[in-house]
Amino acid sequence: MGCSASLGKKYVKETVAEPVTAAGRACEKVTGKVKVHVGPLELDKDGVVVKPKFNIGVTGPSVYMMAGVRDVRDGLAVEGFGMMHKDYTSTGSSLTEVLSNIKAVDPIPALDELISAIPDAIAAVLSALNIDISIEGAEAEGVVFIFIGVGITAGLYLGWLDTKGYAMVGVEGQCAAATSVGLSVRAGLHESGEAVRVIMWLGNIGYDAVVKLKAPHRQDPKAEPVDVPGAAPRESCSS
C-alpha cells in the first residue's frame, strides 16, 4: 500500500518517508524499503547516506529495531526499541475521518481509543500552535501503525525546522513491554504555513498525520511544548 498524493508530495509523501517516531517509517515501511543504520551511516539498496545521528539497527517492512541517537535535525531523541508493526494509510476531511476510513477496512479495537483521543490532540495543537485544525483544516492524510514491541524512547522537540520543513513542538516518551500508557502528542506548522503535522501515541498504536489548512497560517512565536491535560506521562510504564 502506498501513500495517496491527494495533498501533494510536499506535505505528505515526504513527511512520512523518513523516521519520525519510535515506530519509524510510515509509508516507506509499507512500500518495503529496508535500511541498515550504523552510526552516522544509513545503508540501503540505493547506497549510503551520512546523517547527523548515531544509532545502530535495521528498519524495514513490519520491523523496527533501533538503538541510539536519531537525526538531530528532526529533534533531540534517543531510543532503544524493537517492534513488529502493521501500517494503514488513508485520507479524509479530518483526523477523525482518516481513522474512520481505516476502521471501515479493518475494525481494529485500538482505533476506537485513538478516535476518542482526537479532541485532546486537537486541543494540544491549539495550545502549542494557536491553530484549531478542526476548523482551519481542509483535508488530512495519515498513517496508523499498530505495534508490539519492547524498549524505551525519549525526545524533545523545540520548534526548529526539521528535514521536512515542519517546526515540531512537544515531547516524546514511551516505555513498552507488554503495554504502554498515556497520550503523547507533538505537532508542527510547515514553513509554508499551509499544513500542520500531528504525531500521536496511545497504547500500542501510533498516528502520523498531515492536515492541509484552508489558508496559510503564521507560526506562533510563543508556542510552547505540547502538554495534554490529564494524560499519563509516556515515560512511565509498569514492568
SVG drawing of the C-alpha trace seen along z (x, -y; Angstrom):
<svg xmlns="http://www.w3.org/2000/svg" viewBox="-17 -35 46 43">
<polyline fill="none" stroke="black" stroke-width="0.4" points="0.0,0.0 1.5,-3.4 0.8,-6.9 -2.0,-8.9 -0.9,-12.1 -4.1,-14.0 -2.3,-16.6 0.8,-16.7 4.3,-15.3 5.4,-18.4 3.2,-17.8 2.5,-14.1 4.7,-11.7 7.9,-13.3 6.6,-13.7 6.2,-10.0 9.2,-8.8 11.7,-9.2 11.8,-8.0 9.5,-10.3 8.7,-8.3 9.7,-5.1 7.6,-3.3 9.8,-4.7 8.7,-5.0 5.1,-5.1 4.7,-4.9 8.2,-3.8 7.6,-0.8 4.5,0.0 6.4,0.0 9.0,2.4 12.3,0.5 14.9,2.0 17.7,-0.2 20.7,0.7 21.9,-2.0 25.4,-2.1 26.5,-5.2 26.0,-8.2 25.6,-5.9 22.3,-4.8 22.6,-2.0 20.0,-0.6 20.0,0.9 20.5,-2.6 23.7,-3.3 25.0,-5.0 23.9,-8.3 25.7,-10.1 23.4,-11.9 23.9,-13.7 22.9,-10.8 24.5,-7.9 22.5,-4.7 22.5,-1.1 19.8,1.2 17.6,2.3 14.3,0.8 12.0,2.2 8.6,3.7 6.9,4.8 10.1,4.4 11.9,1.7 14.9,2.4 17.0,-0.7 19.2,-1.9 21.0,-5.3 20.5,-8.9 18.2,-9.8 18.9,-12.5 19.3,-15.7 17.9,-17.8 14.5,-16.3 14.7,-16.9 16.6,-15.6 15.6,-12.0 17.2,-8.7 15.8,-5.2 16.4,-1.6 13.4,0.0 12.4,3.1 9.0,3.9 6.8,5.6 4.1,3.5 1.3,3.2 0.5,0.0 -2.5,-1.6 -2.8,-4.8 -5.8,-6.8 -7.1,-10.3 -10.1,-12.3 -11.5,-15.7 -10.2,-15.5 -8.1,-13.4 -11.1,-11.5 -12.3,-10.7 -8.9,-9.3 -9.2,-6.9 -12.8,-6.1 -11.9,-5.2 -9.2,-2.8 -11.6,-1.3 -14.1,-0.6 -11.5,1.6 -10.1,3.2 -12.1,2.8 -9.1,2.7 -10.3,2.2 -7.5,-0.2 -8.8,-2.6 -11.8,-3.5 -9.4,-4.7 -7.5,-6.7 -10.6,-8.3 -11.8,-9.2 -8.4,-10.9 -8.6,-13.2 -10.3,-16.1 -7.4,-16.1 -4.9,-16.1 -6.8,-19.0 -6.7,-20.9 -2.9,-20.2 -2.3,-21.5 -4.3,-24.7 -2.3,-25.2 1.0,-24.7 0.5,-26.4 -2.6,-28.6 -4.2,-26.7 -7.6,-25.0 -7.2,-22.2 -10.8,-21.2 -11.9,-24.5 -9.0,-25.6 -8.2,-22.1 -9.2,-21.5 -8.2,-17.8 -5.9,-15.3 -3.8,-12.3 -2.3,-9.9 -0.6,-6.7 -1.7,-4.5 0.7,-1.9 -0.2,0.9 2.8,2.5 4.0,5.0 7.4,4.2 9.8,3.7 12.1,0.8 12.1,-2.9 12.2,-6.2 12.6,-9.8 12.6,-13.0 12.3,-16.8 11.1,-19.0 11.8,-22.7 10.3,-24.2 13.2,-24.3 12.6,-23.3 13.1,-19.6 14.2,-17.9 10.7,-18.0 10.1,-21.7 7.9,-21.3 8.7,-23.2 7.7,-20.4 6.9,-21.3 6.4,-18.8 7.9,-15.8 8.1,-12.1 8.5,-9.4 7.4,-5.8 8.2,-2.7 6.9,0.5 7.0,4.0 3.6,5.6 1.7,2.3 2.1,-1.4 0.2,-4.2 -0.9,-7.7 -1.4,-10.0 1.6,-11.7 1.1,-14.4 3.5,-16.7 2.8,-19.0 4.4,-21.5 3.5,-24.0 5.1,-23.7 7.4,-26.5 5.0,-27.5 2.2,-27.9 0.0,-25.7 0.0,-22.4 0.2,-21.1 1.8,-17.8 0.5,-15.9 2.1,-12.8 0.2,-10.9 0.9,-7.8 -1.7,-5.9 -1.0,-2.5 0.3,-0.3 -1.0,-2.5 0.6,-5.5 -0.8,-8.1 1.2,-10.4 -0.9,-12.8 -0.7,-16.0 -3.6,-18.4 -3.7,-20.9 -5.0,-24.3 -7.7,-26.3 -5.4,-29.4 -1.7,-29.9 -1.0,-30.4 1.9,-32.2 3.9,-30.3 3.1,-31.5 6.5,-32.7 5.3,-32.0 4.5,-28.3 5.3,-26.1 5.8,-22.3 2.6,-20.3 1.0,-19.4 -2.1,-17.2 -4.1,-17.8 -4.9,-14.6 -2.7,-12.4 -0.4,-9.9 3.3,-10.5 4.6,-8.3 7.9,-7.9 6.4,-5.7 5.4,-2.1 5.0,0.9 7.1,4.0"/>
</svg>
